[in-house]
Amino acid sequence: MNIIDGNNNEQINFSVSVPEWKNTDSLSSSKTSRATPIQDASFGADKSFNLIADQNGGVGNYSTLINSQVVTCTNSIWKTSSDYYWSGIANKTINFYAYYPTSIFNLIPHSSAGSTPAFSYTIPDNVTNQIDIMTATSTNVPGNTVVPTSLTFKHIFAAIQFSVGSGGIGSGTISSISIGNVANSGTYTFGSGWSNVTGSKTFTISQSKTITGTSGEDIYSGTYTLMMIPQAINNVTITITYSNGSTLTKAISGTWGAGIVYKYNLSYLPRNFAYTGAVQTYTAPVTGTYKLEVWGAEGSVKGGYSSGTKSLNAGQTIYIYVGGKNSDGSYLNGDGATDIRLNGLIYTPPLAYQGNVNACYYGPYWRNSIGTYQVDATGSGFDKCSFTAYNYSPSHSFTVTNVTKTAYHFTAYINVDIDVSSASYSGIELIVAWDGTKYNVTISNIAISKLSDRIIIGAGYNSSNSTSGVANGTSQEHINSGNGMAKITLLSVP
């Protein structure tokens, strides 16, 4: 016997490679058992894997030559702990099945020689227990091989990571991110992939992470990478939870493939509001600090701009009134101003008082506390009208001021100097009258609002800027052309 080779045949050994994770952007203190996803181009001599080898006797009858033995790198050679040699006969082929890490030994039963190994797997609930399993398959390798057998490993899971997207997100401390419901169980067959993928599970990464919210900033990766079974996903929900309990959610769909990193770039984009002629609303998704910006509409002069910050609670709704250029049908702000209000009181008159009205318009009736209220209406025939307001029972008159009107729009301020919010009062009635002459008028929309509810105003062509209800207020005059607009941006979450 040759002192180097067994029976003059080569010893079985391997060359090992690990392809890098592929990156795919999308909607864009760890446990020792947690294996950080392998990033190396090869294992490196510090790692090891397990190997199964079935040998064909030459006539199709297989026997298991190596059953889940550990393969390590010694003196730059990858080999099993026991020495094995090629038969030297070409048709005595060998099928090799390798897997990493070695700790999953009990997952890979191999009771039938010649059959392809397969195993059932359920993704652990805790991300710190999810491991980066890799497999390599090399089959029908001739028995007279004299070179190292190539084993190219493949990642069998899809890797899910999270970062801040190009649109940014509110700064603060994120306590967790969850994704679900996704399939969490299946059967993996060496060389073929996954089958029988089932289940519905929400996975949560619970790890405090303080972020500035700037584009490209990492949130969860590395040891906090989710290892998911490859699958098609449909309307799966990503939920970001801040340390104050507030949440942001987003539904995603697509396909997760094995060996691919899906980095979800999370953004909460500013909300923009254009002129529509109707009241618009914004409901704060999280408790935090928001930047409010408003631009007034252009009239005889360009509209003004105001900005400032405001703390809002999750679920709190604010109301956006965008002014129209030259009051082009806007019943919100007759002077073209754009403002944001804490409370939106919108009154729709009874049908009997809409449409064509002769001589005078009675209403609307509403009950409110002391304060100055603005009434806007659209329709036609307002150019010659006058206005009075009172509470019918008990009788009390209110002062009407700041009246602006065109044939199609009017704005009037009503000074409510007594509290008429209780049922003992008939309510505030605005009367539109025509100097004893009957005019045909059409009334289509009415909006009522309390001036003190306005937290920020961008000047129109006949109004002034205001930042009295916000912090860090700033304003500019005569900068906006065309209709007004508004913008709300989430800045931070405490």
C-alpha positions as CSV (number, residue, x, y, z in Angstrom):
1,M,0.0,0.0,0.0
2,N,1.3,3.4,-0.9
3,I,2.1,5.3,2.2
4,I,0.2,8.4,1.0
5,D,-2.9,6.9,-0.8
6,G,-5.2,4.1,0.3
7,N,-5.1,1.3,-2.2
8,N,-3.5,3.7,-4.6
9,N,-6.8,5.7,-4.6
10,E,-7.3,9.3,-3.6
11,Q,-8.7,10.3,-0.2
12,I,-12.1,11.9,-0.3
13,N,-11.9,15.7,0.4
14,F,-13.8,18.8,-0.6
15,S,-13.5,22.3,-1.9
16,V,-16.1,24.5,-0.3
17,S,-17.7,27.8,-1.4
18,V,-20.6,29.9,0.0
19,P,-22.3,32.3,-2.4
20,E,-23.0,35.7,-1.0
21,W,-26.5,36.8,-0.1
22,K,-28.2,38.6,-3.0
23,N,-29.7,42.0,-2.0
24,T,-33.1,43.1,-3.1
25,D,-34.5,46.5,-1.9
26,S,-38.2,46.5,-1.2
27,L,-40.9,49.0,-0.3
28,S,-37.3,49.5,1.3
29,S,-27.0,41.7,23.1
30,S,-27.8,38.5,21.2
31,K,-28.0,34.9,22.3
32,T,-25.1,32.7,21.6
33,S,-27.3,30.2,19.8
34,R,-28.0,32.9,17.2
35,A,-25.9,32.5,14.0
36,T,-25.3,35.8,12.2
37,P,-26.1,35.2,8.5
38,I,-22.9,34.0,6.8
39,Q,-21.5,36.7,4.6
40,D,-18.1,35.2,3.7
41,A,-17.3,34.0,0.2
42,S,-16.2,30.7,1.9
43,F,-16.7,29.2,5.3
44,G,-13.3,29.9,6.6
45,A,-11.2,27.4,8.5
46,D,-13.0,28.2,11.8
47,K,-16.3,26.6,10.7
48,S,-17.5,23.1,10.1
49,F,-20.5,21.3,8.5
50,N,-22.0,17.9,8.4
51,L,-22.0,15.4,5.5
52,I,-24.1,12.5,4.3
53,A,-22.7,10.4,1.5
54,D,-24.4,7.5,-0.3
55,Q,-22.3,5.2,-2.5
56,N,-23.7,3.3,-5.5
57,G,-22.4,-0.2,-5.5
58,G,-22.3,0.0,-9.3
59,V,-25.6,-1.7,-10.1
60,G,-28.0,0.8,-8.5
61,N,-27.8,-0.5,-4.9
62,Y,-26.8,2.2,-2.5
63,S,-25.2,2.1,0.9
64,T,-24.6,5.0,3.2
65,L,-20.8,5.6,3.3
66,I,-20.9,8.6,5.6
67,N,-23.8,9.4,7.9
68,S,-23.8,13.0,9.2
69,Q,-20.1,13.2,9.9
70,V,-18.5,16.5,10.7
71,V,-16.3,18.1,8.0
72,T,-13.6,20.5,9.1
73,C,-10.7,22.2,7.5
74,T,-7.3,20.9,8.6
75,N,-4.0,21.9,7.0
76,S,-6.0,23.6,4.2
77,I,-7.9,20.4,3.4
78,W,-11.7,20.0,4.0
79,K,-12.3,16.4,5.1
80,T,-14.3,14.2,7.5
81,S,-13.0,13.2,10.9
82,S,-12.5,9.6,9.6
83,D,-10.7,9.0,6.4
84,Y,-12.6,7.7,3.3
85,Y,-11.3,6.8,-0.1
86,W,-12.7,6.7,-3.6
87,S,-13.3,3.2,-5.0
88,G,-11.4,4.1,-8.2
89,I,-14.3,2.6,-10.2
90,A,-16.2,5.2,-12.2
91,N,-19.7,3.7,-12.0
92,K,-19.5,3.4,-8.2
93,T,-20.8,7.0,-7.9
94,I,-21.3,8.9,-4.7
95,N,-24.1,11.4,-3.7
96,F,-23.0,14.0,-1.2
97,Y,-25.4,16.1,0.9
98,A,-23.9,18.7,3.2
99,Y,-25.5,21.0,5.7
100,Y,-24.6,23.8,8.0
101,P,-24.7,24.4,11.0
102,T,-23.8,21.1,12.6
103,S,-26.2,21.8,15.5
104,I,-29.1,20.8,13.3
105,F,-27.9,17.2,13.2
106,N,-31.1,15.8,14.7
107,L,-33.2,17.5,12.0
108,I,-31.7,15.4,9.2
109,P,-32.8,11.8,9.4
110,H,-31.3,9.5,6.8
111,S,-32.7,6.1,7.1
112,S,-32.8,5.1,3.4
113,A,-29.6,4.9,1.5
114,G,-29.9,6.4,-2.0
115,S,-32.9,8.6,-1.1
116,T,-32.5,12.3,-1.1
117,P,-32.5,13.7,2.5
118,A,-35.3,15.9,3.5
119,F,-36.4,17.4,6.8
120,S,-39.4,19.3,8.3
121,Y,-38.8,22.7,9.8
122,T,-40.7,25.3,11.7
123,I,-39.2,28.8,12.0
124,P,-38.6,29.6,15.7
125,D,-40.8,32.4,17.0
126,N,-37.8,34.3,18.5
127,V,-35.6,35.9,15.9
128,T,-32.5,35.3,18.1
129,N,-33.1,31.5,17.7
130,Q,-33.5,31.7,13.9
131,I,-30.4,30.2,12.2
132,D,-28.9,30.6,8.8
133,I,-29.2,27.0,7.4
134,M,-27.2,26.2,4.3
135,T,-27.1,23.1,2.2
136,A,-24.9,21.7,-0.6
137,T,-25.7,18.8,-3.0
138,S,-23.3,17.1,-5.3
139,T,-24.7,13.8,-6.8
140,N,-23.4,11.1,-9.1
141,V,-19.8,12.0,-8.6
142,P,-17.7,9.2,-10.3
143,G,-15.8,6.8,-8.1
144,N,-12.5,7.4,-9.9
145,T,-12.4,11.1,-8.9
146,V,-9.0,12.4,-8.0
147,V,-9.7,16.0,-7.2
148,P,-11.5,17.7,-4.3
149,T,-15.3,17.5,-4.7
150,S,-16.9,20.9,-5.1
151,L,-19.6,21.7,-2.5
152,T,-21.4,24.9,-3.3
153,F,-23.6,25.8,-0.3
154,K,-26.9,27.7,-0.7
155,H,-28.9,29.6,1.9
156,I,-32.3,27.9,2.2
157,F,-34.1,30.9,3.7
158,A,-35.0,34.4,2.7
159,A,-33.4,37.1,4.9
160,I,-35.6,40.0,6.0
161,Q,-34.1,43.2,7.3
162,F,-35.3,46.8,7.9
163,S,-33.8,50.2,7.3
164,V,-35.1,53.8,6.9
165,G,-36.3,54.6,3.4
166,S,-35.6,57.5,1.2
167,G,-38.6,59.4,2.5
168,G,-37.4,59.3,6.1
169,I,-39.4,58.3,9.2
170,G,-40.1,59.9,12.6
171,S,-37.0,59.9,14.8
172,G,-37.3,58.2,18.2
173,T,-36.9,54.8,19.8
174,I,-38.3,51.8,18.0
175,S,-39.2,49.0,20.4
176,S,-40.1,46.4,17.8
177,I,-41.0,45.6,14.2
178,S,-43.3,42.7,13.4
179,I,-44.3,41.1,10.1
180,G,-47.2,38.8,9.6
181,N,-49.0,36.7,9.0
182,V,-46.5,34.5,7.1
183,A,-46.1,30.8,6.6
184,N,-43.7,29.4,9.2
185,S,-43.5,25.6,8.4
186,G,-42.5,23.4,5.5
187,T,-40.5,20.5,4.2
188,Y,-37.0,21.1,2.7
189,T,-35.5,18.5,0.3
190,F,-31.8,18.7,-0.6
191,G,-31.3,19.9,-4.1
192,S,-35.1,20.7,-4.6
193,G,-36.1,23.3,-2.1
194,W,-39.2,23.8,-0.1
195,S,-42.6,22.1,-0.3
196,N,-45.7,21.8,1.9
197,V,-45.2,25.4,3.1
198,T,-48.0,26.1,5.6
199,G,-48.9,28.1,8.7
200,S,-49.7,31.7,9.6
201,K,-47.4,33.4,12.1
202,T,-46.5,37.0,13.0
203,F,-42.8,37.4,13.7
204,T,-41.6,40.2,15.9
205,I,-38.1,41.6,16.4
206,S,-38.2,43.0,19.9
207,Q,-35.0,45.1,20.4
208,S,-34.9,48.7,21.4
209,K,-33.3,50.8,18.7
210,T,-33.0,54.6,18.7
211,I,-33.0,56.2,15.2
212,T,-32.7,59.6,13.7
213,G,-35.0,58.7,10.9
214,T,-32.7,59.6,8.1
215,S,-32.6,57.8,4.8
216,G,-30.5,54.6,4.7
217,E,-30.2,54.3,8.5
218,D,-30.1,50.7,9.6
219,I,-32.9,49.5,12.0
220,Y,-32.6,45.8,12.2
221,S,-30.1,43.5,10.4
222,G,-27.2,41.3,11.5
223,T,-28.2,39.2,14.4
224,Y,-31.7,40.7,14.1
225,T,-32.2,39.4,10.6
226,L,-35.4,37.4,10.2
227,M,-34.8,34.0,8.5
228,M,-38.1,33.2,6.6
229,I,-39.2,30.2,4.5
230,P,-39.3,31.2,0.8
231,Q,-42.9,31.9,-0.1
232,A,-45.4,34.2,-1.9
233,I,-46.7,36.9,0.4
234,N,-50.0,38.7,-0.1
235,N,-51.0,41.8,2.0
236,V,-48.6,40.9,4.8
237,T,-48.5,43.7,7.4
238,I,-45.3,45.3,8.7
239,T,-45.9,47.0,12.0
240,I,-43.4,49.5,13.5
241,T,-43.9,50.0,17.3
242,Y,-42.3,53.0,19.0
243,S,-41.4,53.0,22.7
244,N,-44.5,55.1,23.5
245,G,-46.7,52.4,22.1
246,S,-47.5,54.2,18.9
247,T,-47.5,52.1,15.7
248,L,-47.1,52.6,11.9
249,T,-48.3,49.9,9.5
250,K,-47.8,49.0,5.9
251,A,-49.2,46.0,3.8
252,I,-46.8,44.4,1.4
253,S,-47.0,41.7,-1.3
254,G,-44.5,39.8,-3.4
255,T,-42.3,36.7,-3.3
256,W,-39.5,35.8,-1.0
257,G,-36.8,33.6,-2.6
258,A,-34.1,31.6,-1.0
259,G,-30.7,33.2,-0.6
260,I,-32.0,36.8,-1.1
261,V,-31.9,39.6,1.4
262,Y,-35.1,41.7,1.4
263,K,-34.3,45.0,3.0
264,Y,-37.6,46.8,3.6
265,N,-36.9,50.6,3.5
266,L,-39.5,52.1,5.8
267,S,-40.7,55.6,5.2
268,Y,-43.6,57.7,6.5
269,L,-44.0,60.3,3.7
270,P,-45.3,63.8,4.3
271,R,-49.0,64.3,3.6
272,N,-49.8,66.9,1.0
273,F,-53.1,68.6,0.6
274,A,-54.1,70.5,-2.5
275,Y,-57.2,72.7,-3.1
276,T,-60.4,70.7,-3.4
277,G,-63.1,73.1,-2.3
278,A,-63.9,70.7,0.6
279,V,-62.6,70.2,4.2
280,Q,-59.8,67.7,4.4
281,T,-58.7,65.7,7.5
282,Y,-55.5,64.2,8.8
283,T,-55.4,61.7,11.6
284,A,-52.1,61.4,13.4
285,P,-50.9,57.8,13.2
286,V,-48.6,58.1,16.2
287,T,-48.2,60.3,19.2
288,G,-45.4,62.7,18.2
289,T,-44.3,66.0,16.9
290,Y,-45.4,67.1,13.5
291,K,-44.4,69.9,11.2
292,L,-47.4,71.8,9.8
293,E,-47.0,74.0,6.6
294,V,-49.6,76.1,4.9
295,W,-49.6,78.2,1.8
296,G,-52.3,80.7,1.1
297,A,-54.0,81.2,-2.3
298,E,-53.1,83.9,-4.8
299,G,-55.4,86.8,-5.3
300,S,-54.5,90.4,-5.9
301,V,-51.2,89.4,-4.3
302,K,-49.4,86.1,-3.9
303,G,-50.4,83.9,-0.9
304,G,-48.3,83.8,2.3
305,Y,-46.6,80.8,3.9
306,S,-46.6,79.7,7.6
307,S,-44.9,76.7,9.3
308,G,-44.5,75.4,12.8
309,T,-44.5,72.3,14.9
310,K,-47.4,70.7,16.9
311,S,-47.6,67.8,19.2
312,L,-50.5,65.4,18.3
313,N,-51.8,62.3,19.9
314,A,-52.2,59.0,18.0
315,G,-55.7,59.0,16.6
316,Q,-56.2,62.8,16.9
317,T,-57.8,64.4,13.8
318,I,-57.1,67.9,12.6
319,Y,-58.8,69.7,9.8
320,I,-57.2,71.3,6.7
321,Y,-58.9,74.2,5.0
322,V,-57.1,75.0,1.7
323,G,-58.0,78.3,0.1
324,G,-58.8,78.7,-3.6
325,K,-57.3,81.2,-5.9
326,N,-59.6,84.3,-6.1
327,S,-62.1,82.3,-4.1
328,D,-62.8,80.1,-7.1
329,G,-65.7,78.1,-5.6
330,S,-64.0,77.5,-2.2
331,Y,-66.6,77.7,0.6
332,L,-63.8,77.2,3.1
333,N,-62.0,80.5,3.3
334,G,-63.4,83.4,1.3
335,D,-60.2,85.3,1.6
336,G,-58.1,82.5,0.1
337,A,-56.2,81.7,3.3
338,T,-55.1,78.1,4.1
339,D,-55.3,77.0,7.7
340,I,-55.3,74.0,9.9
341,R,-57.7,73.6,12.7
342,L,-58.0,71.5,15.8
343,N,-61.8,71.1,15.4
344,G,-63.8,71.0,12.3
345,L,-67.5,72.0,12.6
346,I,-69.2,71.4,9.2
347,Y,-72.8,72.1,8.9
348,T,-75.0,70.8,6.2
349,P,-78.3,72.7,6.0
350,P,-81.6,70.9,5.8
351,L,-82.6,70.1,2.2
352,A,-85.5,72.5,2.4
353,Y,-83.0,75.4,2.7
354,Q,-80.7,74.3,-0.1
355,G,-81.1,74.8,-3.8
356,N,-83.0,77.9,-4.9
357,V,-84.2,80.1,-2.1
358,N,-86.3,83.2,-2.4
359,A,-85.9,86.4,-0.4
360,C,-84.0,85.1,2.6
361,Y,-82.1,82.1,3.9
362,Y,-82.8,81.0,7.4
363,G,-80.2,78.9,9.1
364,P,-78.1,77.2,9.9
365,Y,-78.9,76.5,13.5
366,W,-76.2,75.3,15.8
367,R,-75.2,75.4,19.4
368,N,-71.8,76.4,20.6
369,S,-69.8,78.0,23.4
370,I,-68.6,81.6,23.5
371,G,-66.3,82.6,20.7
372,T,-66.0,84.1,17.2
373,Y,-67.1,81.8,14.4
374,Q,-66.6,82.0,10.7
375,V,-69.4,81.0,8.3
376,D,-68.5,80.3,4.6
377,A,-71.0,79.4,1.9
378,T,-71.0,78.9,-1.8
379,G,-73.9,79.2,-4.2
380,S,-75.1,82.2,-6.2
381,G,-76.9,85.5,-5.7
382,F,-74.8,86.7,-2.6
383,D,-73.5,90.0,-4.1
384,K,-76.4,92.1,-2.8
385,C,-77.2,90.2,0.4
386,S,-76.9,91.3,4.1
387,F,-76.5,89.2,7.2
388,T,-77.9,89.1,10.7
389,A,-77.6,86.5,13.4
390,Y,-79.5,85.8,16.6
391,N,-80.7,83.1,19.1
392,Y,-84.5,82.9,18.6
393,S,-85.4,81.5,22.1
394,P,-84.5,83.2,24.3
395,S,-84.0,86.1,22.0
396,H,-80.5,87.4,21.7
397,S,-78.7,89.1,18.8
398,F,-75.1,88.4,17.7
399,T,-72.8,90.8,16.0
400,V,-71.9,89.9,12.4
401,T,-68.6,91.4,11.1
402,N,-65.9,90.8,8.5
403,V,-68.3,90.2,5.8
404,T,-66.8,89.5,2.3
405,K,-69.0,88.4,-0.6
406,T,-69.1,87.8,-4.2
407,A,-72.0,86.6,-6.3
408,Y,-70.9,83.0,-5.6
409,H,-69.4,83.1,-2.1
410,F,-69.7,84.8,1.2
411,T,-67.7,84.8,4.4
412,A,-69.0,86.3,7.7
413,Y,-67.8,86.3,11.3
414,I,-70.3,85.9,14.1
415,N,-69.4,87.0,17.6
416,V,-71.1,84.6,20.0
417,D,-71.0,86.4,23.3
418,I,-73.2,84.0,25.3
419,D,-72.9,80.3,25.7
420,V,-75.7,78.7,23.7
421,S,-74.4,75.1,23.8
422,S,-77.2,73.8,26.0
423,A,-80.5,72.5,24.8
424,S,-82.3,75.4,26.5
425,Y,-81.2,77.6,23.6
426,S,-82.8,77.3,20.1
427,G,-79.3,77.8,18.6
428,I,-77.5,80.3,16.4
429,E,-79.3,81.3,13.3
430,L,-77.7,83.3,10.4
431,I,-80.2,85.1,8.3
432,V,-79.3,86.1,4.7
433,A,-81.7,88.9,3.7
434,W,-82.0,91.2,0.6
435,D,-83.2,94.7,1.6
436,G,-86.8,93.9,1.2
437,T,-86.3,92.7,-2.4
438,K,-86.7,89.1,-3.4
439,Y,-83.6,87.7,-5.1
440,N,-83.1,84.2,-6.3
441,V,-80.2,82.6,-4.5
442,T,-78.7,79.1,-4.7
443,I,-77.0,77.7,-1.6
444,S,-74.9,74.6,-2.0
445,N,-72.3,74.3,0.8
446,I,-71.8,75.8,4.3
447,A,-68.8,75.5,6.6
448,I,-68.7,76.8,10.2
449,S,-65.5,77.0,12.3
450,K,-64.3,78.6,15.5
451,L,-61.4,81.1,14.9
452,S,-59.6,80.0,18.0
453,D,-59.4,76.5,16.7
454,R,-57.1,77.6,13.9
455,I,-53.5,76.8,14.9
456,I,-51.7,78.0,11.8
457,I,-52.7,80.2,8.9
458,G,-51.1,80.9,5.6
459,A,-52.3,84.3,4.3
460,G,-54.6,84.6,1.3
461,Y,-55.0,87.8,-0.7
462,N,-57.0,89.4,2.1
463,S,-55.8,87.9,5.3
464,S,-52.8,87.6,7.6
465,N,-50.4,84.9,8.5
466,S,-50.6,83.3,12.0
467,T,-48.6,80.8,13.9
468,S,-50.2,81.3,17.3
469,G,-51.1,77.7,17.8
470,V,-47.8,76.1,16.9
471,A,-44.2,76.1,18.2
472,N,-41.2,77.3,16.3
473,G,-43.5,79.3,14.0
474,T,-42.2,81.1,11.0
475,S,-43.9,82.8,8.0
476,Q,-43.3,84.6,4.7
477,E,-45.6,87.0,2.8
478,H,-46.4,86.9,-0.9
479,I,-44.6,83.8,-2.1
480,N,-47.3,81.4,-3.4
481,S,-49.0,81.4,-6.8
482,G,-52.2,79.7,-7.7
483,N,-54.3,77.8,-5.2
484,G,-53.3,77.2,-1.6
485,M,-51.9,74.0,-0.2
486,A,-50.8,72.3,3.0
487,K,-48.3,69.8,4.1
488,I,-47.9,67.7,7.3
489,T,-44.6,65.9,8.2
490,L,-43.9,63.5,11.1
491,L,-40.7,64.7,12.8
492,S,-40.3,62.7,15.9
493,V,-41.9,60.3,18.4
494,P,-41.1,60.7,22.1
